[in-house]
Amino acid sequence: MRLIAFRPEYQITAEPSRNRIFYKHFAELAQAQELPEYLSDWQQALDAMKPGFTILSDMTELDDVSGPLAKLFEQAQTLLDGRGLRMIATVHAPDVALAHAATSAEAPAKYPRRSFTDLWQADKFLDELAAGA
């Protein structure tokens, strides 16, 4: 496992042997106004992946971000285009998971995604998905 970034607002780790990126938001992201290394951190993680990679996204500390960072997050998502992303498993805190599932069911999905409330179950799901490839 290769640590790409461990910042007060987020962590990104690449695990080439599993062809997986682990991403975690921290609560400090809610107060952030800018993240100067965010796009380059994501680029480094993506450069370590092969087509068919997966992302495990832990959103349990902060479920949503908005404000001045919205454009930055959109730019980061475009880095995924054409890279061969297979699946994103997003883990939400149990109290917000139902509300999130309802809203995401209404919006068209740009990337294949499945929501969980347990990090271990999400990781296991991605492992099983990769094993069935």
GITASUL-V44995 format. One line per field, one symbol per residue. phi: phi as a letter, one per 20 degrees, with the letter a starting at -180 (. if undefined). A space follows every 50 residues. Layout:
BEGIN
phi=???
END
This chain:
BEGIN
phi=.dfebcdgeacccdcgfdlcddccedgfffefdbcfegfffffffffedd gnfccddedfebebcbmfegffffffffffgmenfeadddddfgfdffff fffffeefeecfbcecdcffffffgffffffef
END
